[in-house]
Amino acid sequence: MAEHLRTMMAAVVTKGTAKDAGLPAGTAGKTGTAEYGTGPELDGHAWFIGYRGDLAFAVVVEGGGGAGKVAAPVAARFLRALGTP
């Protein structure tokens, strides 16, 4: 069961909603948007959770909207700042 989840999370980065975020090879994760407010058009917080090797991380951008274009690139910058190629 866990291996299926790992495969799906890797696919999010290689061919899914985070594929254009610039995440280093070997990163796996999941993007999402948490809507808030009231009315017909809701704002959203962008989030991306993931792991690379033995490092797990979570990024939330309040009011960020689309996670693949907002939160996942923040995670990519974080990983690169750690010296992750």
N, CA, C and O atoms as CSV, one atom per row, in Angstrom:
chain,resi,resn,atom,element,x,y,z
A,1,MET,N,N,0.816,-1.192,0.000
A,1,MET,CA,C,0.000,0.000,0.000
A,1,MET,C,C,0.862,1.259,0.000
A,1,MET,O,O,0.599,2.177,-0.777
A,2,ALA,N,N,1.891,1.325,0.859
A,2,ALA,CA,C,2.749,2.507,0.914
A,2,ALA,C,C,3.487,2.711,-0.402
A,2,ALA,O,O,3.708,3.850,-0.813
A,3,GLU,N,N,3.868,1.637,-1.062
A,3,GLU,CA,C,4.583,1.763,-2.335
A,3,GLU,C,C,3.703,2.408,-3.403
A,3,GLU,O,O,4.199,3.162,-4.240
A,4,HIS,N,N,2.406,2.118,-3.381
A,4,HIS,CA,C,1.479,2.752,-4.331
A,4,HIS,C,C,1.419,4.262,-4.085
A,4,HIS,O,O,1.406,5.051,-5.030
A,5,LEU,N,N,1.383,4.650,-2.834
A,5,LEU,CA,C,1.354,6.073,-2.479
A,5,LEU,C,C,2.644,6.758,-2.925
A,5,LEU,O,O,2.603,7.862,-3.468
A,6,ARG,N,N,3.780,6.115,-2.702
A,6,ARG,CA,C,5.060,6.685,-3.144
A,6,ARG,C,C,5.081,6.877,-4.660
A,6,ARG,O,O,5.555,7.900,-5.153
A,7,THR,N,N,4.574,5.907,-5.385
A,7,THR,CA,C,4.521,5.984,-6.850
A,7,THR,C,C,3.651,7.146,-7.298
A,7,THR,O,O,4.026,7.895,-8.200
A,8,MET,N,N,2.495,7.298,-6.675
A,8,MET,CA,C,1.594,8.403,-7.043
A,8,MET,C,C,2.204,9.758,-6.701
A,8,MET,O,O,2.086,10.703,-7.481
A,9,MET,N,N,2.858,9.862,-5.538
A,9,MET,CA,C,3.470,11.128,-5.145
A,9,MET,C,C,4.637,11.480,-6.070
A,9,MET,O,O,4.849,12.655,-6.368
A,10,ALA,N,N,5.385,10.494,-6.523
A,10,ALA,CA,C,6.462,10.750,-7.482
A,10,ALA,C,C,5.886,11.246,-8.801
A,10,ALA,O,O,6.457,12.135,-9.433
A,11,ALA,N,N,4.760,10.679,-9.220
A,11,ALA,CA,C,4.121,11.087,-10.479
A,11,ALA,C,C,3.624,12.527,-10.421
A,11,ALA,O,O,3.611,13.205,-11.449
A,12,VAL,N,N,3.215,13.011,-9.257
A,12,VAL,CA,C,2.795,14.422,-9.122
A,12,VAL,C,C,3.935,15.341,-9.538
A,12,VAL,O,O,3.709,16.381,-10.157
A,13,VAL,N,N,5.167,14.952,-9.193
A,13,VAL,CA,C,6.344,15.783,-9.479
A,13,VAL,C,C,6.839,15.572,-10.913
A,13,VAL,O,O,7.283,16.529,-11.547
A,14,THR,N,N,6.773,14.354,-11.434
A,14,THR,CA,C,7.332,14.081,-12.757
A,14,THR,C,C,6.368,14.361,-13.903
A,14,THR,O,O,6.801,14.704,-15.003
A,15,LYS,N,N,5.056,14.217,-13.657
A,15,LYS,CA,C,4.117,14.431,-14.767
A,15,LYS,C,C,2.784,15.023,-14.336
A,15,LYS,O,O,1.855,15.110,-15.140
A,16,GLY,N,N,2.681,15.428,-13.087
A,16,GLY,CA,C,1.414,15.964,-12.583
A,16,GLY,C,C,1.458,17.458,-12.321
A,16,GLY,O,O,2.136,18.207,-13.025
A,17,THR,N,N,0.731,17.879,-11.306
A,17,THR,CA,C,0.529,19.296,-11.026
A,17,THR,C,C,1.783,20.026,-10.567
A,17,THR,O,O,1.800,21.257,-10.573
A,18,ALA,N,N,2.832,19.315,-10.170
A,18,ALA,CA,C,4.075,19.966,-9.731
A,18,ALA,C,C,5.221,19.773,-10.723
A,18,ALA,O,O,6.371,20.070,-10.398
A,19,LYS,N,N,4.928,19.283,-11.918
A,19,LYS,CA,C,5.998,18.947,-12.864
A,19,LYS,C,C,6.810,20.154,-13.323
A,19,LYS,O,O,7.982,19.997,-13.664
A,20,ASP,N,N,6.235,21.339,-13.344
A,20,ASP,CA,C,6.951,22.525,-13.814
A,20,ASP,C,C,7.524,23.370,-12.674
A,20,ASP,O,O,7.940,24.507,-12.895
A,21,ALA,N,N,7.547,22.824,-11.466
A,21,ALA,CA,C,7.973,23.591,-10.288
A,21,ALA,C,C,9.488,23.645,-10.111
A,21,ALA,O,O,9.984,24.425,-9.298
A,22,GLY,N,N,10.224,22.832,-10.857
A,22,GLY,CA,C,11.674,22.829,-10.718
A,22,GLY,C,C,12.179,22.033,-9.535
A,22,GLY,O,O,13.270,22.291,-9.025
A,23,LEU,N,N,11.393,21.067,-9.097
A,23,LEU,CA,C,11.804,20.232,-7.967
A,23,LEU,C,C,12.933,19.290,-8.378
A,23,LEU,O,O,12.939,18.776,-9.496
A,24,PRO,N,N,13.891,19.063,-7.473
A,24,PRO,CA,C,15.006,18.167,-7.794
A,24,PRO,C,C,14.540,16.732,-8.020
A,24,PRO,O,O,13.521,16.298,-7.484
A,25,ALA,N,N,15.312,16.011,-8.824
A,25,ALA,CA,C,15.016,14.593,-9.063
A,25,ALA,C,C,14.966,13.853,-7.735
A,25,ALA,O,O,15.739,14.135,-6.819
A,26,GLY,N,N,14.051,12.908,-7.648
A,26,GLY,CA,C,13.901,12.137,-6.426
A,26,GLY,C,C,12.916,12.720,-5.434
A,26,GLY,O,O,12.662,12.128,-4.386
A,27,THR,N,N,12.359,13.879,-5.757
A,27,THR,CA,C,11.350,14.495,-4.887
A,27,THR,C,C,9.992,13.907,-5.225
A,27,THR,O,O,9.683,13.672,-6.393
A,28,ALA,N,N,9.190,13.673,-4.213
A,28,ALA,CA,C,7.817,13.206,-4.394
A,28,ALA,C,C,6.925,14.085,-3.539
A,28,ALA,O,O,7.359,14.578,-2.498
A,29,GLY,N,N,5.679,14.289,-3.962
A,29,GLY,CA,C,4.807,15.151,-3.172
A,29,GLY,C,C,3.380,15.179,-3.645
A,29,GLY,O,O,2.970,14.416,-4.520
A,30,LYS,N,N,2.636,16.078,-3.044
A,30,LYS,CA,C,1.212,16.263,-3.357
A,30,LYS,C,C,0.882,17.746,-3.250
A,30,LYS,O,O,1.209,18.391,-2.254
A,31,THR,N,N,0.237,18.279,-4.272
A,31,THR,CA,C,-0.220,19.665,-4.251
A,31,THR,C,C,-1.669,19.713,-3.795
A,31,THR,O,O,-2.387,18.715,-3.860
A,32,GLY,N,N,-2.087,20.875,-3.338
A,32,GLY,CA,C,-3.482,21.043,-2.963
A,32,GLY,C,C,-3.831,22.496,-2.731
A,32,GLY,O,O,-2.959,23.351,-2.570
A,33,THR,N,N,-5.113,22.752,-2.718
A,33,THR,CA,C,-5.631,24.087,-2.448
A,33,THR,C,C,-6.720,23.949,-1.393
A,33,THR,O,O,-7.653,23.161,-1.549
A,34,ALA,N,N,-6.595,24.717,-0.326
A,34,ALA,CA,C,-7.605,24.729,0.735
A,34,ALA,C,C,-8.417,26.011,0.577
A,34,ALA,O,O,-7.935,27.104,0.871
A,35,GLU,N,N,-9.652,25.863,0.111
A,35,GLU,CA,C,-10.503,27.028,-0.105
A,35,GLU,C,C,-11.030,27.571,1.211
A,35,GLU,O,O,-11.247,26.831,2.170
A,36,TYR,N,N,-11.230,28.877,1.233
A,36,TYR,CA,C,-11.762,29.516,2.432
A,36,TYR,C,C,-12.647,30.689,2.024
A,36,TYR,O,O,-12.596,31.165,0.890
A,37,GLY,N,N,-13.449,31.138,2.968
A,37,GLY,CA,C,-14.336,32.270,2.723
A,37,GLY,C,C,-15.752,31.817,2.437
A,37,GLY,O,O,-16.107,30.658,2.650
A,38,THR,N,N,-16.543,32.736,1.958
A,38,THR,CA,C,-17.930,32.435,1.610
A,38,THR,C,C,-18.236,33.045,0.251
A,38,THR,O,O,-17.513,33.917,-0.231
A,39,GLY,N,N,-19.291,32.585,-0.344
A,39,GLY,CA,C,-19.708,33.114,-1.632
A,39,GLY,C,C,-19.396,32.156,-2.764
A,39,GLY,O,O,-18.829,31.085,-2.545
A,40,PRO,N,N,-19.766,32.546,-3.973
A,40,PRO,CA,C,-19.608,31.652,-5.125
A,40,PRO,C,C,-18.150,31.471,-5.568
A,40,PRO,O,O,-17.804,30.413,-6.094
A,41,GLU,N,N,-17.292,32.472,-5.367
A,41,GLU,CA,C,-15.876,32.393,-5.730
A,41,GLU,C,C,-15.038,32.424,-4.453
A,41,GLU,O,O,-14.933,33.461,-3.798
A,42,LEU,N,N,-14.443,31.286,-4.104
A,42,LEU,CA,C,-13.672,31.194,-2.871
A,42,LEU,C,C,-12.178,31.380,-3.145
A,42,LEU,O,O,-11.664,30.910,-4.160
A,43,ASP,N,N,-11.494,32.063,-2.240
A,43,ASP,CA,C,-10.049,32.165,-2.302
A,43,ASP,C,C,-9.445,30.857,-1.806
A,43,ASP,O,O,-10.139,30.041,-1.200
A,44,GLY,N,N,-8.158,30.657,-2.062
A,44,GLY,CA,C,-7.539,29.409,-1.633
A,44,GLY,C,C,-6.124,29.588,-1.124
A,44,GLY,O,O,-5.373,30.443,-1.593
A,45,HIS,N,N,-5.784,28.764,-0.157
A,45,HIS,CA,C,-4.407,28.654,0.323
A,45,HIS,C,C,-3.746,27.535,-0.491
A,45,HIS,O,O,-4.313,26.452,-0.636
A,46,ALA,N,N,-2.561,27.797,-1.014
A,46,ALA,CA,C,-1.831,26.798,-1.790
A,46,ALA,C,C,-0.949,25.978,-0.847
A,46,ALA,O,O,-0.325,26.533,0.057
A,47,TRP,N,N,-0.896,24.662,-1.053
A,47,TRP,CA,C,-0.016,23.846,-0.228
A,47,TRP,C,C,0.665,22.765,-1.066
A,47,TRP,O,O,0.158,22.335,-2.102
A,48,PHE,N,N,1.809,22.352,-0.586
A,48,PHE,CA,C,2.558,21.255,-1.185
A,48,PHE,C,C,3.265,20.521,-0.061
A,48,PHE,O,O,3.999,21.128,0.719
A,49,ILE,N,N,3.050,19.232,0.023
A,49,ILE,CA,C,3.760,18.401,0.995
A,49,ILE,C,C,4.598,17.407,0.207
A,49,ILE,O,O,4.221,16.983,-0.886
A,50,GLY,N,N,5.727,17.047,0.770
A,50,GLY,CA,C,6.549,16.108,0.028
A,50,GLY,C,C,7.704,15.568,0.824
A,50,GLY,O,O,7.851,15.831,2.018
A,51,TYR,N,N,8.525,14.800,0.128
A,51,TYR,CA,C,9.725,14.247,0.734
A,51,TYR,C,C,10.759,14.023,-0.356
A,51,TYR,O,O,10.437,13.887,-1.536
A,52,ARG,N,N,11.988,13.989,0.071
A,52,ARG,CA,C,13.120,13.624,-0.783
A,52,ARG,C,C,14.102,12.912,0.125
A,52,ARG,O,O,14.641,13.511,1.057
A,53,GLY,N,N,14.336,11.650,-0.140
A,53,GLY,CA,C,15.172,10.845,0.753
A,53,GLY,C,C,14.524,10.760,2.122
A,53,GLY,O,O,13.364,10.367,2.243
A,54,ASP,N,N,15.281,11.131,3.163
A,54,ASP,CA,C,14.728,11.065,4.520
A,54,ASP,C,C,14.247,12.421,5.024
A,54,ASP,O,O,13.999,12.582,6.219
A,55,LEU,N,N,14.113,13.399,4.129
A,55,LEU,CA,C,13.629,14.729,4.488
A,55,LEU,C,C,12.178,14.892,4.059
A,55,LEU,O,O,11.846,14.722,2.886
A,56,ALA,N,N,11.320,15.220,5.013
A,56,ALA,CA,C,9.915,15.521,4.704
A,56,ALA,C,C,9.687,17.007,4.944
A,56,ALA,O,O,10.323,17.602,5.814
A,57,PHE,N,N,8.776,17.610,4.170
A,57,PHE,CA,C,8.528,19.046,4.289
A,57,PHE,C,C,7.083,19.360,3.913
A,57,PHE,O,O,6.399,18.564,3.268
A,58,ALA,N,N,6.643,20.531,4.330
A,58,ALA,CA,C,5.311,21.034,3.970
A,58,ALA,C,C,5.426,22.534,3.736
A,58,ALA,O,O,6.107,23.239,4.482
A,59,VAL,N,N,4.754,23.015,2.697
A,59,VAL,CA,C,4.730,24.433,2.365
A,59,VAL,C,C,3.275,24.864,2.273
A,59,VAL,O,O,2.470,24.212,1.607
A,60,VAL,N,N,2.938,25.963,2.941
A,60,VAL,CA,C,1.602,26.554,2.824
A,60,VAL,C,C,1.793,28.024,2.475
A,60,VAL,O,O,2.539,28.732,3.151
A,61,VAL,N,N,1.123,28.485,1.424
A,61,VAL,CA,C,1.155,29.887,1.028
A,61,VAL,C,C,-0.263,30.415,1.197
A,61,VAL,O,O,-1.150,30.118,0.396
A,62,GLU,N,N,-0.462,31.197,2.245
A,62,GLU,CA,C,-1.795,31.720,2.530
A,62,GLU,C,C,-2.258,32.625,1.399
A,62,GLU,O,O,-1.549,33.548,0.997
A,63,GLY,N,N,-3.458,32.350,0.889
A,63,GLY,CA,C,-4.007,33.127,-0.208
A,63,GLY,C,C,-3.286,32.906,-1.518
A,63,GLY,O,O,-3.444,33.691,-2.453
A,64,GLY,N,N,-2.494,31.845,-1.601
A,64,GLY,CA,C,-1.651,31.602,-2.770
A,64,GLY,C,C,-2.353,31.076,-3.999
A,64,GLY,O,O,-1.810,31.172,-5.099
A,65,GLY,N,N,-3.544,30.521,-3.850
A,65,GLY,CA,C,-4.256,30.004,-5.018
A,65,GLY,C,C,-3.733,28.647,-5.450
A,65,GLY,O,O,-3.740,27.697,-4.667
A,66,GLY,N,N,-3.277,28.553,-6.698
A,66,GLY,CA,C,-2.852,27.287,-7.285
A,66,GLY,C,C,-1.541,26.759,-6.728
A,66,GLY,O,O,-0.509,27.423,-6.825
A,67,ALA,N,N,-1.578,25.585,-6.154
A,67,ALA,CA,C,-0.426,25.029,-5.444
A,67,ALA,C,C,0.729,24.649,-6.355
A,67,ALA,O,O,1.886,24.869,-5.999
A,68,GLY,N,N,0.443,24.082,-7.523
A,68,GLY,CA,C,1.506,23.670,-8.424
A,68,GLY,C,C,2.339,24.835,-8.924
A,68,GLY,O,O,3.529,24.683,-9.200
A,69,LYS,N,N,1.724,25.977,-9.038
A,69,LYS,CA,C,2.424,27.167,-9.543
A,69,LYS,C,C,2.946,28.052,-8.427
A,69,LYS,O,O,3.744,28.952,-8.691
A,70,VAL,N,N,2.523,27.830,-7.185
A,70,VAL,CA,C,2.907,28.715,-6.081
A,70,VAL,C,C,3.673,27.959,-4.988
A,70,VAL,O,O,4.829,28.282,-4.715
A,71,ALA,N,N,3.058,26.979,-4.373
A,71,ALA,CA,C,3.678,26.295,-3.233
A,71,ALA,C,C,4.796,25.338,-3.649
A,71,ALA,O,O,5.826,25.274,-2.978
A,72,ALA,N,N,4.614,24.602,-4.734
A,72,ALA,CA,C,5.646,23.649,-5.160
A,72,ALA,C,C,6.955,24.358,-5.539
A,72,ALA,O,O,8.020,23.849,-5.189
A,73,PRO,N,N,6.934,25.509,-6.238
A,73,PRO,CA,C,8.191,26.214,-6.495
A,73,PRO,C,C,8.884,26.704,-5.217
A,73,PRO,O,O,10.112,26.779,-5.178
A,74,VAL,N,N,8.121,27.034,-4.182
A,74,VAL,CA,C,8.724,27.406,-2.902
A,74,VAL,C,C,9.476,26.205,-2.339
A,74,VAL,O,O,10.582,26.351,-1.820
A,75,ALA,N,N,8.883,25.026,-2.438
A,75,ALA,CA,C,9.552,23.805,-1.980
A,75,ALA,C,C,10.827,23.560,-2.779
A,75,ALA,O,O,11.841,23.144,-2.219
A,76,ALA,N,N,10.781,23.816,-4.082
A,76,ALA,CA,C,11.972,23.635,-4.917
A,76,ALA,C,C,13.087,24.576,-4.466
A,76,ALA,O,O,14.244,24.161,-4.388
A,77,ARG,N,N,12.764,25.826,-4.172
A,77,ARG,CA,C,13.779,26.775,-3.692
A,77,ARG,C,C,14.345,26.330,-2.350
A,77,ARG,O,O,15.545,26.448,-2.105
A,78,PHE,N,N,13.477,25.817,-1.483
A,78,PHE,CA,C,13.901,25.301,-0.176
A,78,PHE,C,C,14.914,24.167,-0.355
A,78,PHE,O,O,15.973,24.173,0.274
A,79,LEU,N,N,14.593,23.204,-1.202
A,79,LEU,CA,C,15.484,22.064,-1.422
A,79,LEU,C,C,16.799,22.503,-2.030
A,79,LEU,O,O,17.852,22.001,-1.637
A,80,ARG,N,N,16.766,23.433,-2.985
A,80,ARG,CA,C,18.006,23.917,-3.589
A,80,ARG,C,C,18.855,24.660,-2.551
A,80,ARG,O,O,20.081,24.560,-2.573
A,81,ALA,N,N,18.211,25.405,-1.643
A,81,ALA,CA,C,18.949,26.127,-0.596
A,81,ALA,C,C,19.662,25.174,0.355
A,81,ALA,O,O,20.662,25.541,0.972
A,82,LEU,N,N,19.152,23.956,0.473
A,82,LEU,CA,C,19.798,22.934,1.305
A,82,LEU,C,C,20.958,22.266,0.568
A,82,LEU,O,O,21.663,21.426,1.128
A,83,GLY,N,N,21.143,22.646,-0.675
A,83,GLY,CA,C,22.205,22.034,-1.463
A,83,GLY,C,C,21.767,20.788,-2.195
A,83,GLY,O,O,22.592,19.971,-2.603
A,84,THR,N,N,20.460,20.644,-2.361
A,84,THR,CA,C,19.910,19.502,-3.065
A,84,THR,C,C,19.918,19.809,-4.556
A,84,THR,O,O,19.276,20.770,-4.979
A,85,PRO,N,N,20.624,19.027,-5.365
A,85,PRO,CA,C,20.696,19.310,-6.808
A,85,PRO,C,C,19.373,19.053,-7.520
A,85,PRO,O,O,19.277,19.245,-8.732
